[in-house]
Amino acid sequence: MSIFLTENDRVVVQGMTGSEGRKHTRRMLCAGTKVVAGVNPRKAGTAVAFDVTPLGPGAEPLGVSVGAVEIPVHGTVAEARRATGAAVSVIFVPPAFAKGAIVEAVDAGMRLVVVITEGIPVADATYARAYAADRGVQVIGPNCPGIISPARSNVGITPPDITGPGPIGLVSKSGTLTYQLMHELRDLGFTTCIGIGGDPVVGTTHIEALEAFEADPDTRLVVMIGEIGGDAEERAAAYIRSSMTKPVVAYVAGFTAPEGKTMGHAGAIVSGSAGTAQAKKEALEAAGVHVGRTPSETAALARELYRKAAGAAGQM
């Protein structure tokens, strides 16, 4: 299984006709994602042709073949949903229009909205998150790589050919580190990998992803990537301590960052000892989480823990 995203989900791309939207729509199609429509009010009634070739381990089993695929463009998300039955939207629009795009997707009845756009004003992100939450719509992002359930579906910009399906769940603030850990653990594979974004305000949190992985029968171990700043990792540690039965391995980016500095993502602001990598490491370890000091060390810890768990299960 996977969390939040399956091979049956139909996907609408808001901003598909732009350069970034067009590029990543093609990659999603090549991976086997069921992209069924784009949205652009100025180009409603047209279609965009994509040259598709299978990409990643799930492409051919999902029916991807070499050739041209035309995706229709609708004027609104509501029109696209009515025409296709899609319940997932991914957003590639400029920051100034992102709030409106999220609200439109929510009003159209989308179940999941993945926001790739970076640079969204904090006030806009705060409003959009609350608007979606009040209506029971899940948002991933903004400023994130999206979500991939390898060999099932890929919504966002995550390369689909890094790894295949397997027993590991991954939730990360960092897009680049998401890709690195996927690569480091490519021999094991993943149920789902989620880049939640590193902005001060995001939709899906570490805790929500951990809760879903805990409930997923196919996820045997979870890798969590955090970074300096804020208290998201400390809150995740408290949740792990009280509610997780599956092993969790973590990496916190920013061990070499000077205190009081903003590093990397907009959300990575350190104040005193709160939010430092060491403080987060201590909180996570107190909850029983194995914490690596580098991505490679984190992957090695995850592999060792998984093999121990698999060996213990085989002896039962």
VMD Tcl script that draws the C-alpha trace (Angstrom):
set ca {
  {0.00 0.00 0.00}
  {0.91 3.68 0.15}
  {-0.31 6.78 1.97}
  {-2.24 9.75 0.58}
  {-1.67 8.78 -3.09}
  {-2.41 5.63 -5.11}
  {-2.27 4.49 -8.73}
  {-6.00 5.14 -9.04}
  {-5.82 8.87 -8.32}
  {-6.61 11.17 -11.24}
  {-4.62 14.40 -11.23}
  {-5.32 17.93 -12.44}
  {-2.37 20.27 -13.07}
  {-2.97 23.95 -12.30}
  {-0.44 25.85 -14.36}
  {0.19 22.99 -16.80}
  {0.70 25.32 -19.76}
  {3.60 27.18 -18.13}
  {7.19 26.06 -18.60}
  {7.58 24.36 -15.20}
  {4.11 22.88 -15.27}
  {4.61 21.51 -18.77}
  {8.02 20.00 -17.94}
  {6.87 18.21 -14.82}
  {3.53 17.14 -16.28}
  {5.50 15.26 -18.90}
  {7.60 13.57 -16.20}
  {4.49 12.62 -14.26}
  {2.95 11.11 -17.37}
  {6.17 9.23 -18.12}
  {6.05 7.76 -14.60}
  {2.49 6.52 -15.06}
  {0.64 9.20 -13.09}
  {-2.95 9.58 -14.28}
  {-2.77 13.24 -15.30}
  {-6.17 13.91 -16.84}
  {-6.45 17.69 -17.23}
  {-4.75 21.05 -16.99}
  {-6.24 24.35 -15.86}
  {-5.68 27.77 -17.42}
  {-8.61 30.18 -17.87}
  {-6.96 31.83 -20.87}
  {-6.38 28.55 -22.70}
  {-9.60 26.71 -21.91}
  {-10.74 24.42 -24.68}
  {-7.26 23.70 -25.97}
  {-5.02 20.69 -25.37}
  {-1.32 20.17 -24.75}
  {0.55 17.33 -26.43}
  {3.32 15.53 -24.55}
  {5.92 13.16 -25.93}
  {5.91 10.32 -23.42}
  {8.44 7.55 -22.79}
  {8.35 5.16 -19.81}
  {10.35 6.47 -16.84}
  {10.84 4.66 -13.57}
  {9.99 1.16 -12.33}
  {6.24 1.63 -12.41}
  {5.86 3.13 -15.86}
  {5.40 0.06 -18.01}
  {3.27 -1.88 -15.46}
  {1.05 1.21 -15.31}
  {0.62 1.13 -19.07}
  {2.99 3.89 -20.19}
  {4.21 3.45 -23.75}
  {6.22 5.60 -26.16}
  {4.03 8.09 -27.97}
  {2.12 11.37 -27.83}
  {-0.46 12.07 -25.13}
  {-2.88 15.00 -25.32}
  {-4.14 16.51 -22.09}
  {-7.15 18.86 -22.28}
  {-7.06 22.32 -20.70}
  {-10.09 23.56 -18.75}
  {-10.92 27.05 -17.59}
  {-11.45 26.15 -13.93}
  {-10.62 23.34 -11.53}
  {-14.34 22.71 -11.03}
  {-14.78 22.15 -14.78}
  {-11.78 19.82 -14.86}
  {-13.12 17.84 -11.91}
  {-16.57 17.49 -13.45}
  {-15.11 16.34 -16.75}
  {-12.57 13.86 -15.35}
  {-13.53 12.87 -11.82}
  {-10.10 13.93 -10.56}
  {-9.64 14.35 -6.81}
  {-5.98 15.45 -6.72}
  {-4.54 18.77 -7.88}
  {-0.94 19.90 -8.23}
  {-0.13 23.61 -8.43}
  {2.60 25.20 -10.58}
  {1.52 28.85 -10.59}
  {3.47 32.01 -9.66}
  {3.48 32.94 -5.95}
  {1.07 35.84 -6.36}
  {-1.61 33.49 -7.71}
  {-0.99 30.50 -5.44}
  {-3.48 31.45 -2.72}
  {-6.25 31.77 -5.29}
  {-5.27 28.49 -6.93}
  {-5.41 26.62 -3.61}
  {-8.78 28.12 -2.71}
  {-10.12 27.23 -6.17}
  {-8.96 23.62 -5.82}
  {-10.54 23.36 -2.37}
  {-13.83 24.84 -3.58}
  {-13.84 22.38 -6.49}
  {-13.87 19.49 -4.03}
  {-10.34 18.20 -4.44}
  {-9.26 15.71 -1.76}
  {-5.53 16.45 -2.00}
  {-3.80 19.64 -3.18}
  {-0.03 19.55 -3.75}
  {1.56 23.01 -3.89}
  {4.97 23.09 -5.59}
  {5.21 26.89 -5.81}
  {7.87 28.55 -3.68}
  {7.95 32.13 -2.45}
  {4.30 32.29 -1.40}
  {3.77 35.13 1.13}
  {3.33 33.78 4.65}
  {-0.03 35.50 5.05}
  {-1.30 33.83 1.87}
  {-0.02 30.41 2.94}
  {-1.59 30.81 6.38}
  {-4.96 31.75 4.90}
  {-4.90 28.93 2.34}
  {-3.91 26.31 4.90}
  {-6.71 27.31 7.25}
  {-9.21 27.50 4.39}
  {-8.35 23.97 3.28}
  {-8.27 22.55 6.81}
  {-11.70 23.98 7.62}
  {-13.09 22.10 4.62}
  {-11.28 18.82 5.23}
  {-8.89 19.12 2.28}
  {-5.30 17.95 2.65}
  {-2.56 20.25 1.40}
  {1.06 19.19 0.84}
  {3.51 22.09 0.61}
  {4.03 24.81 -0.41}
  {7.65 24.98 -1.60}
  {7.98 21.22 -1.75}
  {8.79 18.43 -4.23}
  {5.39 16.81 -3.73}
  {4.58 13.17 -3.10}
  {5.55 9.92 -4.80}
  {4.34 6.39 -4.19}
  {6.92 4.57 -6.33}
  {5.49 2.42 -9.13}
  {2.03 3.81 -8.32}
  {1.86 7.57 -8.81}
  {4.01 10.68 -8.66}
  {2.54 14.15 -8.07}
  {5.11 16.94 -8.12}
  {8.74 17.14 -9.19}
  {10.36 14.11 -7.52}
  {12.36 12.09 -10.07}
  {10.44 8.83 -10.54}
  {13.44 6.72 -11.48}
  {15.42 6.88 -8.22}
  {13.90 3.84 -6.57}
  {10.99 1.42 -6.63}
  {8.36 0.25 -4.17}
  {9.37 -1.17 -0.81}
  {8.81 -1.11 2.96}
  {10.20 2.33 3.90}
  {8.18 5.49 4.45}
  {9.89 8.87 4.06}
  {8.78 12.34 5.19}
  {11.09 15.29 4.69}
  {11.26 19.07 4.86}
  {13.97 19.15 2.19}
  {13.48 18.22 -1.44}
  {17.14 17.53 -2.14}
  {17.54 15.38 0.96}
  {14.38 13.51 -0.01}
  {16.07 12.51 -3.25}
  {19.33 11.63 -1.50}
  {17.72 9.33 1.05}
  {15.64 7.71 -1.70}
  {18.89 7.04 -3.55}
  {20.74 5.79 -0.47}
  {17.94 3.32 0.32}
  {17.01 2.46 -3.27}
  {17.79 -1.22 -2.67}
  {14.97 -1.40 -0.10}
  {12.41 0.87 -1.77}
  {9.56 2.99 -0.42}
  {5.83 2.89 0.12}
  {5.53 6.68 -0.14}
  {7.93 9.63 -0.01}
  {6.54 13.03 0.98}
  {8.31 16.36 0.78}
  {6.28 18.54 3.13}
  {8.22 21.75 2.45}
  {10.41 23.89 4.64}
  {8.43 27.13 4.76}
  {7.20 28.49 8.10}
  {3.63 27.51 7.15}
  {2.96 24.16 5.48}
  {-0.09 21.99 5.02}
  {0.80 18.40 5.92}
  {3.09 18.10 8.95}
  {5.61 15.50 10.05}
  {3.08 14.22 12.58}
  {0.32 13.74 10.01}
  {2.67 11.77 7.79}
  {3.94 9.69 10.71}
  {0.36 8.91 11.72}
  {-0.43 7.70 8.19}
  {2.73 5.59 7.99}
  {1.94 4.04 11.36}
  {-1.46 2.97 10.01}
  {-0.12 1.67 6.67}
  {0.43 -2.11 6.87}
  {3.13 -2.10 4.19}
  {5.33 0.54 5.81}
  {7.76 -1.22 8.13}
  {10.10 1.65 9.01}
  {9.95 5.45 8.68}
  {12.73 7.88 7.80}
  {12.08 11.47 8.91}
  {14.17 14.42 7.69}
  {14.00 17.71 9.55}
  {16.11 20.81 9.76}
  {17.08 23.53 12.18}
  {14.52 26.11 13.20}
  {11.06 25.94 14.70}
  {9.81 23.07 16.85}
  {8.28 20.68 14.30}
  {10.81 17.96 15.03}
  {10.37 18.27 18.80}
  {6.59 17.94 18.38}
  {7.14 14.95 16.10}
  {9.36 13.39 18.78}
  {6.55 13.74 21.33}
  {4.16 12.04 18.91}
  {6.62 9.23 18.20}
  {7.11 8.63 21.91}
  {3.37 8.39 22.59}
  {1.96 6.83 19.43}
  {4.47 5.13 17.12}
  {5.17 1.40 17.25}
  {7.23 1.27 14.06}
  {10.93 2.18 14.14}
  {11.82 5.73 13.10}
  {15.19 6.98 11.88}
  {15.82 10.71 11.56}
  {18.24 13.21 10.14}
  {18.28 16.89 11.11}
  {19.96 19.17 8.58}
  {22.00 22.00 10.05}
  {24.44 20.58 12.59}
  {27.11 23.02 11.39}
  {24.84 26.07 11.22}
  {25.73 28.97 13.54}
  {23.08 29.84 16.11}
  {20.91 32.86 15.42}
  {21.23 32.50 11.65}
  {18.70 31.72 8.96}
  {19.92 28.78 6.92}
  {18.34 27.12 3.92}
  {14.56 27.19 3.98}
  {12.59 30.19 5.12}
  {11.43 28.27 8.16}
  {14.92 27.47 9.43}
  {15.33 30.19 12.05}
  {17.20 29.39 15.25}
  {16.66 31.30 18.49}
  {19.02 30.44 21.34}
  {19.10 26.68 21.93}
  {15.54 26.19 20.66}
  {15.50 24.90 17.12}
  {19.14 23.84 16.98}
  {20.08 20.54 15.39}
  {21.50 19.30 18.70}
  {18.30 20.15 20.61}
  {16.23 18.34 18.00}
  {18.58 15.35 18.04}
  {18.28 15.06 21.81}
  {14.48 15.30 21.71}
  {14.25 12.63 19.03}
  {16.70 10.28 20.73}
  {14.78 10.66 23.99}
  {11.76 9.34 22.06}
  {13.70 6.29 20.90}
  {14.51 7.60 17.43}
  {17.88 6.76 15.88}
  {19.40 10.01 14.55}
  {22.17 10.14 11.96}
  {24.59 13.05 11.73}
  {24.80 12.74 7.92}
  {22.36 11.48 5.28}
  {24.58 8.46 4.60}
  {24.79 7.59 8.29}
  {21.01 7.95 8.52}
  {20.53 5.55 5.61}
  {22.91 3.05 7.23}
  {20.96 3.23 10.49}
  {17.70 2.69 8.62}
  {19.07 -0.30 6.72}
  {20.42 -1.89 9.91}
  {17.17 -1.35 11.81}
  {15.09 -2.73 8.96}
  {17.22 -5.86 8.67}
  {16.96 -6.46 12.40}
  {13.19 -6.01 12.28}
  {12.88 -8.26 9.24}
  {15.04 -10.91 10.91}
  {12.99 -10.79 14.09}
  {9.78 -11.11 12.08}
  {11.21 -14.10 10.22}
  {11.95 -15.87 13.49}
  {8.40 -15.47 14.79}
}
mol new
graphics top color blue
foreach p $ca { graphics top sphere $p radius 0.5 }
foreach p [lrange $ca 0 end-1] q [lrange $ca 1 end] { graphics top cylinder $p $q radius 0.2 }
display resetview
